[in-house]
C-alpha cells in the first residue's frame, strides 16, 4: 500500500511582483477613457486531479470586487482591457461516512482582453493571478500552495448598459498540493504535484457611471 505524505508550501513572492507589475502597467495605460464598476456573483467550483479523488463533488461559493475597463486604442473601439481585484471563494466537497468541505479564499487579479462584436455582447479572455488568503481546512495555509494562476474565458451581455451580466470559466494551471507517496516499508516512492482549481462563475456588473471617464488628461 502507498501512503501519501503532505509537503508544506510557503507563499512565494512571485505573486506580489506580478501584482505590482500589472498595476504599474494599469496606471500608465489609464491615460485614456475607462469605466469603473463593482462586480459580484456565484462560483461553481471544483478541482481536477491527476490521481482520482473518490466521491468528489463541486462546491457553490461566491465572488465580489472592483473592475476597471479601459480603451487604450481609440481607433479600435471594439477592443478593451479589464483589470479586476476580486475576492473569490473556490473549493470542492468529498462525501464518505461524513461530508467534507474544502474552501479556499483567494484575492484574485484577472487581466482580461475584451472584444465587442456587438454593443450588447462581448467575449473576454486572459489570465487570473490569485493569492490564497485563508482556507476552511485546519493547517490548510501550511499545506496548500498560496499562489494560483488560471486561464480565463468568458462572455458578457448588455455591455452598453449600466448593468450587465457575465459568465466566465477559469482553468487552473498551477497545482495546489505537493505530496509524496511512501511505500509499505516507509521509503520515498514518488513526488506528486496535484489538484488544480476549476471554476465557472456567473455574476452582475454595475458601472458607477455608464459614460466613459477620461483619466490622465
Secondary structure, 3 states (H helix, E strand, C coil): CCEEEECCCCCCCHHHHHHHHHHHHHHHHCCCEEEEEEEEEEEEEEEECCCCCCCEECEEEEEEEEEEEEECCCCCCCEEEEEEEEEEEEEEEEECCCEEEEEEEEEEEEEEEEEEEECCEEEEEEEEEEEEEEECCCCHHHHECCEEEEEEEEEEECCCCCEEEEEEEEEECCCCEEEEEECCCCCEEEEEEECEEEEEEEEEEEECCCCCEECCC
